[in-house]
Amino acid sequence: MKRIKSLVQHLFAAVADTLHDVWFVYMQRMGLLLSVAHASAASFTDTIYAISASLPATYDAAGYGSTTITYTAIGRVQDFTPYGSKRAVKKFNPIAGSVEKLKGAPDYGDGDLVCADMPTDAGQVILKAAEVSPNHYSMKITYPDGEIHYLDVLVSSWVLTPAKEGQVMLRTATLGICKAPVVVAA
């Protein structure tokens, strides 16, 4: 009996390990893992932010990495918006019984890209054009360790910072991330 119990436990462990490996590969291919390449703390220093008016044929690593998409680096980026999946928690308060909670739809983020104002920078020219366009744009973020994140974005603002004595002229582009980020490990 002990031998059968041990065999069943071993079998369940093997199945669980296989399912974990399959799920991990699926999540990685779908771009749902945001830290697949980092084995230790990583820095944003020397990260390259680039944009393209072209959209991928498919919203996965192969589609974004297509050689038909040309990305233009955005010069002098100071800050970039946080992104990833976040869901609101919805509540149902019944008259009798406990409160029930449900997850809402995923929101992949929105916020500001801040850069030094460089009117002749090709990437910034694309950002400025994207603000007046109703179209989505593709972004490619290349981290120093070689990991790449692809984003589908809408640009909803292109504003100059308020003027103050000694203040560096900055531009802020507000971005809405429209689809799940696609992550390609280094």
Disulfide bonds with the S-S distance in Angstrom:
none
